[in-house]
Amino acid sequence: MISCILKTKSKVFFAFLFALVISFGALAQGASEQAEVATKGVEPGSTQGAEAGSADPAVLDAGASLFKNNCAVCHSAGSDVIVGPGLQGIEKKRKEAWLISWIKNSQALISAGDPEAVAIYEEYNKQAMPSFAFSDDEVKSILAYIGSQANVAAAVPTTVAGVDGATPGENVGTDAIGAVGGYLDIILVVLIVVLIVLVITLLLISSLLKNYLNKNRQLDEIDNEVVNQRFDFSKIYKSKAVRTLVVLIFVVVLLDLTLDKVMGIGIQQGYKPQQPIAFSHKLHAGEHQIDCNYCHTTVYESKSASIPSANICMNCHSQIKKESPEIQKIYKAIERNEPIQWVRIHNLPDLSYFNHSQHTQVGGVECQTCHGPIQEMDVVYQYSPLTMGWCIDCHRETPLNTEGNKYYDNLVKMHDEASKGAFTVSSNGGTECSKCHY
């Protein structure tokens, strides 16, 4: 009889556990449906009918590149003031011919006594804007890009049109998904707590039932053995099988730790040296959105990304934070005619060939792919392992953009006949030893 009671109690426990799992699945499904409804009709990055600008996309792309590489250091395309004024609506405030003359050679306009040029020069503390050898079409492409940014900003509220309760500019779809994720976490925690309480409750019931039966019932020999059975823990650690298993686990863990240490030799992931000047990428590349190419001038053109010289720093810091102790170190280096001794962080072995321009210019690889969220780092550190396996995995997974390049036509045709996968860097010989070890 007692054994039947215990079996029934176990069945009740597993039935309750099964019910909890089913309930959790239903809640998760409902939450997913809510997320689908919340994001229905809102595609990532879409403006739902709002046009980014009426200009030719090629002109906008050219203007965006010129702006980011030359203008974004001192100006924003919005209304924010960085070094110079925000350029939002500038194409409406000034005549195009005047803007072309100003961008090409602002000092010439100031010297000629142009009222608008002199007023801007005086307003921004007589900060001289560099002259740019742009053609008229290049300047027009920059102005078109700035105008397109205003159109995109104006179209942002329409991206959440049709979502109940949405306020202008609110990213309803993303917030809804984040909220659902938070609800699922809460549900999971609640279920874990319920299971723990359930186990404790069952143990208490078992203890109470055992005490009740011992005190108030006359048990036969079989029932008494079931109720009062005891588990001998000494049999566990005295068992040869258990001891053998413990030894094997210890050996496996020791070998794993040893292999990890051996395989980690030469890997400097997380390396974070102290630099001679406290320079924050979070401030420059993040908050001020200075393009990487402005400081590392050869990242798109050379085998290696150049280290910025003191002259590049002085383009801005001849006027900004001149009294800062860190900036004074740059002045001292210039006075002594000595280079700043920056500490190299990312360093591949000499036996490996790597070309920055091949990856950034030809392959279109973003800086963050290898260097991590550089725009969020106060102090730069090595984000990726930079191991051979890591590089090979990237070559195997990264598809090549072969559109419009006849060089790849036959290669892609042969690849498609032999394989159903994407045409990756590896498909083009990117994992051959001689590609990196010459």
C-alpha positions as CSV (number, residue, x, y, z in Angstrom):
1,M,0.0,0.0,0.0
2,I,2.8,2.4,1.0
3,S,4.7,1.8,-2.2
4,C,1.5,2.5,-4.2
5,I,1.2,5.8,-2.4
6,L,4.8,6.8,-3.2
7,K,4.3,5.8,-6.9
8,T,1.2,7.9,-7.0
9,K,3.0,10.9,-5.5
10,S,5.8,10.6,-8.1
11,K,3.2,10.5,-10.9
12,V,1.5,13.6,-9.5
13,F,4.9,15.4,-9.4
14,F,5.8,14.6,-13.0
15,A,2.3,15.4,-14.2
16,F,2.6,18.9,-12.6
17,L,6.1,19.3,-14.1
18,F,4.7,18.4,-17.5
19,A,1.9,20.9,-17.1
20,L,4.4,23.7,-16.2
21,V,6.4,22.9,-19.4
22,I,3.3,23.1,-21.5
23,S,2.3,26.4,-19.9
24,F,5.7,27.8,-20.5
25,G,5.5,26.8,-24.2
26,A,2.1,28.5,-24.6
27,L,3.4,31.6,-22.9
28,A,6.5,31.7,-25.2
29,Q,4.3,31.2,-28.2
30,G,2.0,34.0,-27.2
31,A,4.9,36.3,-26.5
32,S,6.3,35.5,-30.0
33,E,3.0,36.2,-31.6
34,Q,2.8,39.6,-29.8
35,A,6.3,40.4,-31.0
36,E,5.3,39.5,-34.6
37,V,2.2,41.7,-34.3
38,A,4.3,44.6,-32.8
39,T,6.8,44.4,-35.7
40,K,4.4,43.6,-38.5
41,G,5.0,45.8,-41.5
42,V,8.2,47.4,-40.1
43,E,11.2,46.1,-42.0
44,P,14.7,46.8,-40.6
45,G,16.1,50.0,-41.9
46,S,13.0,50.8,-43.9
47,T,11.3,54.2,-44.0
48,Q,7.9,52.9,-45.3
49,G,7.5,55.2,-48.3
50,A,9.7,58.1,-47.1
51,E,12.4,58.9,-49.7
52,A,15.9,59.4,-48.5
53,G,16.4,62.0,-51.2
54,S,15.7,62.6,-54.8
55,A,19.3,62.6,-55.9
56,D,21.0,59.8,-57.8
57,P,22.1,57.1,-55.4
58,A,25.6,57.1,-56.9
59,V,25.8,60.9,-56.2
60,L,24.6,60.3,-52.6
61,D,27.2,57.5,-52.1
62,A,30.0,59.7,-53.4
63,G,28.8,62.6,-51.2
64,A,28.6,60.4,-48.1
65,S,32.1,59.1,-48.7
66,L,33.5,62.6,-49.1
67,F,31.6,64.0,-46.1
68,K,32.7,61.2,-43.8
69,N,36.3,61.3,-44.8
70,N,36.8,65.0,-44.9
71,C,34.0,66.9,-43.2
72,A,32.7,64.7,-40.3
73,V,35.7,65.5,-38.2
74,C,34.4,69.1,-37.6
75,H,30.8,69.0,-38.8
76,S,27.7,66.9,-38.3
77,A,25.0,66.5,-41.0
78,G,22.5,67.4,-38.4
79,S,22.2,70.3,-36.0
80,D,24.9,69.3,-33.5
81,V,27.9,71.6,-33.2
82,I,31.3,69.7,-33.1
83,V,34.1,72.1,-34.1
84,G,32.1,73.9,-36.7
85,P,28.3,74.3,-37.1
86,G,25.9,71.5,-37.9
87,L,25.1,71.5,-41.6
88,Q,21.4,70.6,-41.5
89,G,19.6,72.6,-44.1
90,I,22.8,74.4,-45.2
91,E,21.8,74.0,-48.9
92,K,18.7,76.1,-48.2
93,K,20.4,78.8,-46.0
94,R,23.2,79.5,-48.5
95,K,23.5,79.8,-52.2
96,E,25.1,76.9,-54.0
97,A,27.7,79.0,-55.7
98,W,28.7,80.6,-52.4
99,L,29.0,77.2,-50.7
100,I,31.2,75.8,-53.5
101,S,33.6,78.8,-53.1
102,W,33.5,78.5,-49.3
103,I,34.3,74.8,-49.2
104,K,37.0,75.1,-51.8
105,N,38.8,78.0,-50.2
106,S,37.2,79.7,-47.2
107,Q,40.2,81.9,-46.5
108,A,39.9,83.5,-49.9
109,L,36.3,84.6,-49.2
110,I,37.3,85.9,-45.7
111,S,40.3,87.8,-47.2
112,A,38.0,89.3,-49.8
113,G,35.7,90.6,-47.1
114,D,32.7,88.5,-47.9
115,P,30.2,89.5,-45.1
116,E,28.8,86.0,-44.6
117,A,32.3,84.4,-44.6
118,V,33.6,86.9,-42.1
119,A,30.6,86.5,-39.8
120,I,31.1,82.7,-39.7
121,Y,34.8,83.1,-39.1
122,E,34.2,85.5,-36.1
123,E,31.4,83.3,-34.7
124,Y,33.5,80.2,-34.4
125,N,36.5,81.8,-32.8
126,K,38.4,82.5,-36.0
127,Q,38.9,78.7,-36.5
128,A,40.2,78.4,-40.1
129,M,38.6,75.7,-42.2
130,P,41.0,73.8,-44.4
131,S,40.8,74.3,-48.2
132,F,39.7,71.3,-50.2
133,A,40.6,70.5,-53.8
134,F,37.1,69.3,-54.7
135,S,35.5,69.7,-58.1
136,D,32.1,71.5,-58.3
137,D,30.4,68.1,-58.8
138,E,32.0,66.7,-55.7
139,V,30.9,69.7,-53.6
140,K,27.4,69.3,-55.0
141,S,27.4,65.6,-54.1
142,I,28.3,66.5,-50.5
143,L,25.4,69.0,-50.3
144,A,23.1,66.4,-51.8
145,Y,24.2,63.9,-49.1
146,I,23.6,66.5,-46.3
147,G,20.1,67.2,-47.8
148,S,19.3,63.5,-47.9
149,Q,20.1,63.2,-44.2
150,A,17.5,65.8,-43.4
151,N,14.9,63.9,-45.5
152,V,15.8,60.7,-43.7
153,A,15.5,62.3,-40.3
154,A,12.1,63.8,-41.3
155,A,10.9,60.4,-42.4
156,V,11.8,58.6,-39.2
157,P,8.4,59.0,-37.5
158,T,6.7,57.2,-40.4
159,T,8.6,54.0,-39.7
160,V,6.2,53.1,-36.9
161,A,3.0,54.2,-38.6
162,G,0.1,52.0,-37.8
163,V,1.4,50.8,-34.4
164,D,-1.1,51.6,-31.7
165,G,0.3,54.0,-29.0
166,A,3.5,54.8,-31.0
167,T,4.9,58.2,-30.5
168,P,6.9,60.0,-33.2
169,G,10.4,58.6,-33.4
170,E,9.7,55.7,-31.1
171,N,11.3,52.4,-32.2
172,V,8.3,50.3,-31.5
173,G,9.4,47.1,-33.1
174,T,12.7,46.9,-31.4
175,D,11.4,47.9,-28.0
176,A,8.6,45.4,-28.2
177,I,11.0,42.6,-28.9
178,G,13.2,43.7,-26.0
179,A,10.1,43.8,-23.7
180,V,9.0,40.3,-24.8
181,G,12.5,39.0,-24.1
182,G,12.3,40.6,-20.6
183,Y,9.0,38.9,-20.0
184,L,10.3,35.5,-21.0
185,D,13.2,35.9,-18.6
186,I,10.7,36.7,-15.8
187,I,8.6,33.7,-16.7
188,L,11.6,31.4,-16.7
189,V,12.7,32.7,-13.3
190,V,9.2,32.2,-11.9
191,L,9.1,28.6,-13.2
192,I,12.4,27.8,-11.6
193,V,11.2,29.2,-8.3
194,V,8.0,27.2,-8.6
195,L,9.9,24.0,-9.2
196,I,12.2,24.6,-6.3
197,V,9.1,25.3,-4.0
198,L,7.4,22.2,-5.4
199,V,10.4,19.9,-4.6
200,I,10.7,21.3,-1.1
201,T,7.0,20.8,-0.6
202,L,7.1,17.2,-1.7
203,L,10.0,16.5,0.6
204,L,8.1,18.0,3.5
205,I,5.0,16.0,2.6
206,S,7.1,12.8,2.4
207,S,8.7,13.5,5.8
208,L,5.3,14.3,7.4
209,L,3.8,11.1,5.9
210,K,6.7,9.0,7.1
211,N,6.3,10.4,10.7
212,Y,2.5,9.9,10.6
213,L,2.8,6.3,9.4
214,N,5.4,5.4,12.0
215,K,3.4,6.8,14.9
216,N,-0.2,6.0,14.0
217,R,-0.1,2.8,11.9
218,Q,0.9,-0.8,12.4
219,L,3.1,-1.5,9.5
220,D,3.9,-4.9,8.1
221,E,7.5,-5.9,7.4
222,I,7.4,-4.9,3.7
223,D,5.8,-1.5,4.3
224,N,8.1,-0.7,7.2
225,E,11.1,-1.4,5.0
226,V,9.8,1.0,2.3
227,V,8.9,3.8,4.8
228,N,12.1,3.6,6.8
229,Q,14.7,2.7,4.2
230,R,18.0,4.5,4.6
231,F,20.6,5.2,2.0
232,D,24.2,4.3,2.8
233,F,26.3,7.1,1.4
234,S,29.5,5.3,2.3
235,K,28.8,2.8,-0.4
236,I,29.3,5.6,-3.0
237,Y,32.8,6.6,-2.2
238,K,33.9,3.0,-1.4
239,S,32.8,1.9,-4.9
240,K,35.6,1.1,-7.3
241,A,33.5,2.3,-10.2
242,V,32.9,5.7,-8.6
243,R,36.6,6.1,-7.7
244,T,37.6,5.2,-11.3
245,L,35.1,7.8,-12.6
246,V,36.4,10.5,-10.3
247,V,40.0,9.8,-11.3
248,L,39.0,9.9,-15.0
249,I,37.2,13.2,-14.6
250,F,40.2,14.7,-12.8
251,V,42.5,13.6,-15.5
252,V,40.3,14.9,-18.3
253,V,39.9,18.3,-16.6
254,L,43.7,18.5,-16.0
255,L,44.4,17.7,-19.7
256,D,41.8,20.2,-20.8
257,L,43.4,23.0,-18.7
258,T,46.8,22.0,-20.0
259,L,45.8,22.1,-23.6
260,D,44.0,25.4,-23.2
261,K,47.2,26.9,-21.8
262,V,49.4,25.4,-24.5
263,M,47.1,26.4,-27.3
264,G,46.9,29.9,-25.9
265,I,50.6,30.6,-26.2
266,G,51.1,33.5,-28.6
267,I,47.5,34.6,-28.5
268,Q,47.1,38.1,-27.0
269,Q,43.4,38.4,-27.1
270,G,42.4,41.0,-24.5
271,Y,45.8,42.7,-24.6
272,K,45.3,46.2,-23.3
273,P,48.6,48.2,-22.9
274,Q,48.9,51.7,-21.5
275,Q,49.6,54.2,-24.2
276,P,51.9,57.2,-23.8
277,I,48.9,59.6,-24.3
278,A,45.5,58.7,-22.9
279,F,43.5,58.6,-26.2
280,S,39.8,57.6,-26.2
281,H,38.4,56.0,-29.3
282,K,35.0,56.2,-27.6
283,L,35.2,60.0,-27.5
284,H,36.7,60.4,-31.0
285,A,35.2,57.6,-33.1
286,G,32.1,57.2,-31.0
287,E,30.7,60.5,-29.7
288,H,32.3,62.7,-32.4
289,Q,32.0,60.0,-35.2
290,I,35.4,60.8,-36.6
291,D,36.0,58.4,-39.5
292,C,38.8,55.8,-39.0
293,N,40.4,56.9,-42.3
294,Y,41.0,60.4,-41.0
295,C,43.6,59.3,-38.5
296,H,44.7,56.0,-40.0
297,T,45.1,57.5,-43.5
298,T,46.4,54.4,-45.3
299,V,43.9,51.8,-44.0
300,Y,42.2,51.7,-47.5
301,E,45.3,52.1,-49.6
302,S,48.2,50.2,-48.0
303,K,49.2,46.9,-46.6
304,S,49.0,48.3,-43.1
305,A,47.0,51.0,-41.3
306,S,49.2,54.0,-40.5
307,I,49.7,55.3,-37.0
308,P,48.5,58.9,-36.9
309,S,51.2,61.5,-36.7
310,A,51.2,64.4,-34.3
311,N,50.3,66.7,-37.2
312,I,46.9,64.9,-37.6
313,C,46.2,65.4,-33.9
314,M,47.0,69.1,-34.3
315,N,44.5,69.6,-37.0
316,C,41.9,69.8,-34.2
317,H,43.9,70.2,-31.0
318,S,45.6,73.4,-32.2
319,Q,42.3,74.9,-31.1
320,I,40.6,72.3,-28.9
321,K,41.6,71.5,-25.3
322,K,45.1,73.0,-25.8
323,E,45.6,73.2,-22.0
324,S,44.9,69.5,-21.4
325,P,47.9,67.7,-19.8
326,E,47.5,64.9,-22.4
327,I,47.4,67.3,-25.3
328,Q,50.5,69.1,-23.9
329,K,52.3,65.8,-24.5
330,I,51.6,66.2,-28.2
331,Y,53.0,69.7,-28.2
332,K,56.2,68.5,-26.4
333,A,56.7,65.8,-29.0
334,I,56.4,68.3,-31.8
335,E,58.8,70.7,-30.0
336,R,61.4,68.0,-29.6
337,N,60.8,66.7,-33.2
338,E,60.2,63.2,-31.8
339,P,57.5,60.7,-32.8
340,I,54.9,59.7,-30.2
341,Q,55.9,56.2,-29.0
342,W,52.5,54.5,-29.4
343,V,52.4,50.8,-28.2
344,R,51.3,48.4,-30.9
345,I,48.3,46.3,-29.9
346,H,47.4,44.1,-33.0
347,N,50.5,42.3,-34.2
348,L,50.6,39.3,-36.5
349,P,53.7,37.0,-36.7
350,D,56.2,37.7,-39.5
351,L,55.3,34.5,-41.2
352,S,51.8,35.7,-42.0
353,Y,51.0,38.1,-44.8
354,F,48.1,40.5,-44.2
355,N,46.9,43.4,-46.4
356,H,44.6,46.0,-44.9
357,S,43.5,47.5,-48.3
358,Q,42.6,44.0,-49.6
359,H,40.2,43.6,-46.8
360,T,38.9,47.1,-46.3
361,Q,38.9,48.5,-49.8
362,V,38.4,45.4,-52.0
363,G,36.5,43.2,-49.5
364,G,34.5,45.9,-47.8
365,V,35.3,44.5,-44.4
366,E,34.3,46.9,-41.6
367,C,36.8,47.9,-38.9
368,Q,34.6,46.4,-36.2
369,T,34.7,42.9,-37.8
370,C,38.3,42.4,-36.6
371,H,38.8,45.2,-34.0
372,G,35.4,44.8,-32.3
373,P,33.3,47.8,-31.1
374,I,36.2,50.2,-31.4
375,Q,33.8,53.2,-31.1
376,E,33.0,52.1,-27.5
377,M,36.5,51.6,-26.2
378,D,38.0,54.2,-23.9
379,V,41.2,52.1,-24.0
380,V,41.8,50.0,-27.1
381,Y,42.4,46.3,-26.6
382,Q,42.8,43.3,-28.9
383,Y,39.2,42.1,-29.4
384,S,39.7,39.1,-31.7
385,P,42.1,36.2,-31.2
386,L,43.8,36.8,-34.6
387,T,44.6,33.1,-34.9
388,M,45.0,31.1,-38.1
389,G,41.8,29.2,-37.3
390,W,39.9,32.4,-36.7
391,C,41.0,33.8,-40.1
392,I,40.2,30.6,-42.0
393,D,36.7,30.4,-40.4
394,C,36.1,34.0,-41.7
395,H,37.4,33.0,-45.2
396,R,35.1,30.0,-45.2
397,E,32.0,32.0,-44.1
398,T,32.4,35.3,-45.9
399,P,30.7,35.4,-49.4
400,L,32.5,37.3,-52.2
401,N,30.7,40.1,-54.0
402,T,31.2,39.0,-57.7
403,E,28.5,41.1,-59.3
404,G,29.7,43.2,-62.2
405,N,33.2,41.7,-62.2
406,K,33.8,39.4,-65.2
407,Y,36.9,38.0,-63.6
408,Y,34.7,35.8,-61.4
409,D,32.2,34.7,-64.1
410,N,33.9,31.3,-64.9
411,L,34.9,30.7,-61.3
412,V,31.3,31.2,-60.1
413,K,29.9,29.0,-62.8
414,M,32.3,26.2,-62.0
415,H,31.6,26.6,-58.3
416,D,27.8,26.5,-58.8
417,E,28.1,23.3,-60.8
418,A,30.1,21.6,-58.1
419,S,28.6,23.1,-54.9
420,K,25.3,24.5,-53.7
421,G,26.9,26.7,-51.1
422,A,27.8,30.4,-51.5
423,F,30.9,31.5,-53.4
424,T,33.1,32.5,-50.4
425,V,36.7,33.7,-50.0
426,S,37.7,30.0,-49.5
427,S,36.0,29.1,-52.9
428,N,38.4,31.6,-54.5
429,G,41.5,30.0,-52.9
430,G,41.4,32.0,-49.7
431,T,42.4,29.0,-47.5
432,E,45.4,28.0,-49.6
433,C,48.6,28.1,-47.5
434,S,50.5,30.3,-50.0
435,K,47.9,33.0,-49.7
436,C,49.1,34.0,-46.2
437,H,52.4,32.1,-45.9
438,Y,54.5,33.2,-48.8
